[in-house]
């Protein structure tokens, strides 16, 4: 099957592909497109958080995770990403303090 922009899974998968290629801006756009089609698409929210974090947009990453966890508090990917984002923020703060 070719890419069908009306299918959430295709948008989500395109976001994953772009994220794997380091195209975080395009990954965010793909995840947002998936969320427009299905606002409760937890994995699109979780991956959007990763893409935002890679762009240094930690506030947006946290917002995406809050939405994901509000919708599905036990979602493993969203909880993992929350821990990852917290660790990244702590690492960044330690780096700033040592300068």
C-alpha atoms as an extended CHARMM CRD file, in Angstrom:
* protein
*
        99  EXT
         1         1  UNK       CA              0.0000000000        0.0000000000        0.0000000000  PROA      1               0.0000000000
         2         2  UNK       CA              1.3000000000        3.4500000000       -0.8570000000  PROA      2               0.0000000000
         3         3  UNK       CA              1.2330000000        6.3940000000        1.5100000000  PROA      3               0.0000000000
         4         4  UNK       CA             -2.3460000000        7.4320000000        2.2690000000  PROA      4               0.0000000000
         5         5  UNK       CA             -2.3880000000       10.8460000000        4.0040000000  PROA      5               0.0000000000
         6         6  UNK       CA             -5.8770000000       10.1710000000        5.3470000000  PROA      6               0.0000000000
         7         7  UNK       CA             -4.6300000000        7.2920000000        7.5160000000  PROA      7               0.0000000000
         8         8  UNK       CA             -3.2840000000        8.1420000000       10.9620000000  PROA      8               0.0000000000
         9         9  UNK       CA             -0.8280000000        5.2370000000       10.9730000000  PROA      9               0.0000000000
        10        10  UNK       CA              0.7840000000        6.4810000000        7.7740000000  PROA      10              0.0000000000
        11        11  UNK       CA              1.2720000000        9.9580000000        9.2450000000  PROA      11              0.0000000000
        12        12  UNK       CA              2.6400000000        8.4720000000       12.4500000000  PROA      12              0.0000000000
        13        13  UNK       CA              5.0160000000        6.1620000000       10.5610000000  PROA      13              0.0000000000
        14        14  UNK       CA              6.2040000000        9.0380000000        8.3990000000  PROA      14              0.0000000000
        15        15  UNK       CA              6.9630000000       10.9400000000       11.6100000000  PROA      15              0.0000000000
        16        16  UNK       CA              8.9930000000        7.9660000000       12.8910000000  PROA      16              0.0000000000
        17        17  UNK       CA             10.8990000000        7.7890000000        9.6240000000  PROA      17              0.0000000000
        18        18  UNK       CA             11.6900000000       11.4980000000        9.7110000000  PROA      18              0.0000000000
        19        19  UNK       CA             12.7300000000       11.2970000000       13.3400000000  PROA      19              0.0000000000
        20        20  UNK       CA             15.1010000000        8.4240000000       12.5260000000  PROA      20              0.0000000000
        21        21  UNK       CA             16.6760000000       10.5710000000        9.7960000000  PROA      21              0.0000000000
        22        22  UNK       CA             17.2060000000       13.5040000000       12.1580000000  PROA      22              0.0000000000
        23        23  UNK       CA             14.4830000000       15.5600000000       10.4990000000  PROA      23              0.0000000000
        24        24  UNK       CA             12.8710000000       16.6440000000       13.7520000000  PROA      24              0.0000000000
        25        25  UNK       CA             10.9700000000       19.6130000000       12.2870000000  PROA      25              0.0000000000
        26        26  UNK       CA              9.3590000000       17.3680000000        9.6690000000  PROA      26              0.0000000000
        27        27  UNK       CA              8.7270000000       14.6960000000       12.3100000000  PROA      27              0.0000000000
        28        28  UNK       CA              6.7860000000       17.2150000000       14.4030000000  PROA      28              0.0000000000
        29        29  UNK       CA              4.7280000000       18.1540000000       11.3380000000  PROA      29              0.0000000000
        30        30  UNK       CA              3.9110000000       14.5020000000       10.6070000000  PROA      30              0.0000000000
        31        31  UNK       CA              2.8990000000       13.8370000000       14.2120000000  PROA      31              0.0000000000
        32        32  UNK       CA              0.7190000000       16.9490000000       14.2230000000  PROA      32              0.0000000000
        33        33  UNK       CA             -0.9190000000       15.7910000000       10.9880000000  PROA      33              0.0000000000
        34        34  UNK       CA             -1.6820000000       12.4240000000       12.6330000000  PROA      34              0.0000000000
        35        35  UNK       CA             -3.1560000000       14.2120000000       15.6440000000  PROA      35              0.0000000000
        36        36  UNK       CA             -5.4080000000       16.3070000000       13.4240000000  PROA      36              0.0000000000
        37        37  UNK       CA             -6.8400000000       13.0690000000       12.0460000000  PROA      37              0.0000000000
        38        38  UNK       CA             -7.0070000000       11.3610000000       15.4440000000  PROA      38              0.0000000000
        39        39  UNK       CA             -6.5970000000       13.6960000000       18.4540000000  PROA      39              0.0000000000
        40        40  UNK       CA             -6.2290000000       10.7130000000       20.8230000000  PROA      40              0.0000000000
        41        41  UNK       CA             -3.2890000000        9.1380000000       18.9280000000  PROA      41              0.0000000000
        42        42  UNK       CA             -1.0670000000        8.5270000000       21.9460000000  PROA      42              0.0000000000
        43        43  UNK       CA              1.9880000000        7.3660000000       20.0170000000  PROA      43              0.0000000000
        44        44  UNK       CA              1.8810000000       10.4670000000       17.8270000000  PROA      44              0.0000000000
        45        45  UNK       CA              1.8540000000       12.5700000000       21.0180000000  PROA      45              0.0000000000
        46        46  UNK       CA              4.7410000000       10.5780000000       22.4770000000  PROA      46              0.0000000000
        47        47  UNK       CA              6.8360000000       10.8290000000       19.3130000000  PROA      47              0.0000000000
        48        48  UNK       CA              6.0140000000       14.4940000000       18.9550000000  PROA      48              0.0000000000
        49        49  UNK       CA              7.5680000000       14.9740000000       22.3910000000  PROA      49              0.0000000000
        50        50  UNK       CA             10.7860000000       13.3130000000       21.2270000000  PROA      50              0.0000000000
        51        51  UNK       CA             10.9490000000       15.4750000000       18.1080000000  PROA      51              0.0000000000
        52        52  UNK       CA             10.3370000000       18.6480000000       20.1180000000  PROA      52              0.0000000000
        53        53  UNK       CA             13.0240000000       17.6590000000       22.6280000000  PROA      53              0.0000000000
        54        54  UNK       CA             15.5470000000       17.0830000000       19.8380000000  PROA      54              0.0000000000
        55        55  UNK       CA             14.7870000000       20.5870000000       18.6110000000  PROA      55              0.0000000000
        56        56  UNK       CA             15.4430000000       21.9450000000       22.1160000000  PROA      56              0.0000000000
        57        57  UNK       CA             11.7430000000       22.7420000000       22.5530000000  PROA      57              0.0000000000
        58        58  UNK       CA             11.4000000000       21.2210000000       26.0020000000  PROA      58              0.0000000000
        59        59  UNK       CA              8.2360000000       23.1220000000       26.9010000000  PROA      59              0.0000000000
        60        60  UNK       CA              6.4730000000       21.7610000000       23.8250000000  PROA      60              0.0000000000
        61        61  UNK       CA              7.8460000000       18.2930000000       24.5320000000  PROA      61              0.0000000000
        62        62  UNK       CA              6.4640000000       18.4130000000       28.0760000000  PROA      62              0.0000000000
        63        63  UNK       CA              3.0970000000       19.6510000000       26.8240000000  PROA      63              0.0000000000
        64        64  UNK       CA              2.8370000000       16.7510000000       24.3500000000  PROA      64              0.0000000000
        65        65  UNK       CA              3.6690000000       14.2870000000       27.1300000000  PROA      65              0.0000000000
        66        66  UNK       CA              1.1510000000       15.8170000000       29.5290000000  PROA      66              0.0000000000
        67        67  UNK       CA             -1.5530000000       15.3990000000       26.8840000000  PROA      67              0.0000000000
        68        68  UNK       CA             -0.5040000000       11.8150000000       26.1990000000  PROA      68              0.0000000000
        69        69  UNK       CA             -0.4530000000       10.8950000000       29.8790000000  PROA      69              0.0000000000
        70        70  UNK       CA             -3.7590000000       12.6360000000       30.5310000000  PROA      70              0.0000000000
        71        71  UNK       CA             -5.2860000000       10.4620000000       27.8150000000  PROA      71              0.0000000000
        72        72  UNK       CA             -3.4380000000        7.2450000000       28.6820000000  PROA      72              0.0000000000
        73        73  UNK       CA             -1.6550000000        7.4630000000       32.0690000000  PROA      73              0.0000000000
        74        74  UNK       CA             -0.2650000000        3.9280000000       31.8080000000  PROA      74              0.0000000000
        75        75  UNK       CA              1.1660000000        4.2750000000       28.2980000000  PROA      75              0.0000000000
        76        76  UNK       CA              4.7000000000        2.8700000000       28.4370000000  PROA      76              0.0000000000
        77        77  UNK       CA              6.1430000000        5.0310000000       25.6500000000  PROA      77              0.0000000000
        78        78  UNK       CA              4.8170000000        8.2640000000       27.1240000000  PROA      78              0.0000000000
        79        79  UNK       CA              6.0980000000        7.3650000000       30.5910000000  PROA      79              0.0000000000
        80        80  UNK       CA              9.4850000000        6.3800000000       29.1820000000  PROA      80              0.0000000000
        81        81  UNK       CA              9.6860000000        9.6600000000       27.2750000000  PROA      81              0.0000000000
        82        82  UNK       CA              8.7970000000       11.5890000000       30.4270000000  PROA      82              0.0000000000
        83        83  UNK       CA             11.7290000000        9.9740000000       32.2320000000  PROA      83              0.0000000000
        84        84  UNK       CA             14.0170000000       10.5980000000       29.2720000000  PROA      84              0.0000000000
        85        85  UNK       CA             12.9940000000       14.2530000000       29.0600000000  PROA      85              0.0000000000
        86        86  UNK       CA             13.5140000000       14.7200000000       32.7910000000  PROA      86              0.0000000000
        87        87  UNK       CA             17.0150000000       13.2230000000       32.5310000000  PROA      87              0.0000000000
        88        88  UNK       CA             17.8300000000       15.4690000000       29.5590000000  PROA      88              0.0000000000
        89        89  UNK       CA             16.7110000000       18.5640000000       31.4580000000  PROA      89              0.0000000000
        90        90  UNK       CA             18.8050000000       17.5920000000       34.4780000000  PROA      90              0.0000000000
        91        91  UNK       CA             21.8170000000       16.9790000000       32.2370000000  PROA      91              0.0000000000
        92        92  UNK       CA             21.3100000000       20.3740000000       30.6170000000  PROA      92              0.0000000000
        93        93  UNK       CA             21.0350000000       22.1140000000       34.0040000000  PROA      93              0.0000000000
        94        94  UNK       CA             24.2280000000       20.4440000000       35.2480000000  PROA      94              0.0000000000
        95        95  UNK       CA             26.0210000000       21.5940000000       32.0960000000  PROA      95              0.0000000000
        96        96  UNK       CA             24.8650000000       25.1570000000       32.6350000000  PROA      96              0.0000000000
        97        97  UNK       CA             25.9570000000       25.1080000000       36.2830000000  PROA      97              0.0000000000
        98        98  UNK       CA             29.4610000000       23.9150000000       35.4070000000  PROA      98              0.0000000000
        99        99  UNK       CA             30.0360000000       26.8020000000       33.0010000000  PROA      99              0.0000000000
